[in-house]
């Protein structure tokens, strides 16, 4: 499979990206190199290889969550530039 310039332009349109002609050529080259690499990987016989789920033997090694400091509602609102009883006041960002 080969990527052509029209495919790069369609991908750019879908991703809402803008490229000049030099950048389009670079992306075209990069995408084709990625596909060539994937084709090489598809040539490998992996029938006897089990899927790798974890990179090491340890699973879900997480620390326990500890509450270090709790802010009260009043403390959180102390430095607010604008507040309305129990809430932060912020400028409107969405218009109808």
Order of alpha helices (4+ residues) and beta strands (2+ residues): alpha-alpha-alpha-beta-beta
